[in-house]
Amino acid sequence: MDVEELFAAFPWARFLPADDRSEFLREFVDMTGAGENNIPARVLQMIVEWRSTAQVHADPKLLAALQEPQRT
């Protein structure tokens, strides 16, 4: 899967920073390939988590709020 195919399948991935898009692509390929990690629930959870990350990056106010130092 290349980046354009990734965007076609997961349009929200466009909101991820470039490094995160690359990491998502690597993780997706690893999770959907042969092996013990190829469990639908794990793959779905990984996609949901990345989509949530993309939603944060798509909302400048939310991103700024989450990047502020935490007050104790």
N, C-alpha and C positions, 0 to 999 in steps of 0.2 A: 504494500500500500504506500503510495506517495502522498505528499502533502495535499495535493488537489483532491485526491480520493478521500483523504481524511476530512477535508472541508465539506465535501459532498455528503458524506455519511454523518458527520457531526458538525453542522454549521456553526455551532457555538464555539468550536475550537478556534475560530478566527480571533476571538477576544483574548486568548491566552498569549502571553509574551512568547517570543520566538523560542527561547530555551525551554519553556514549558510545553510548547507544541511538540518539540522534538522529544521531550521526555514522555509525553502522553503517547506519541506514536510508538516509541520503543516499548513502553509498558504494555500498550495494546497488543502489539505483535507478540511480545513475550507471553502475555496472558491468554491469547487465543491460539497459540501454537500448540503442538503436541506436548503432552506432559501432565504432571499432576496439578499444575495451576489452572488447567483448562476446565474449570468448574463454572458453569453459568452464573451462579450467584456471586462468585468472586469477580467475574468479568463485569457483571452488571454493577456491583458496588464500586469498582474502579471507575467505570464510566460516570456514575452518579457523582462521585467525588471530584472528578476532573470537570464535569459540567458545573458543579457548584463553584469551583475555583474560577472558571471562565465567567460566571455570573458576577463574581466579585470584581473581576477586572473590567467588566463591561459597565460597571456603575462607579464613576469617578468619586462620588461622595462616600460610598461604602468602602472603596479601596483606600481612600484617604483616612477614613475613620479607623480602619483596621491597621493602618501603618503608623498611627500615632503611638507614642510611648504610653505604656500603661501606667496609670496612676495608682499608687497604693496608699 
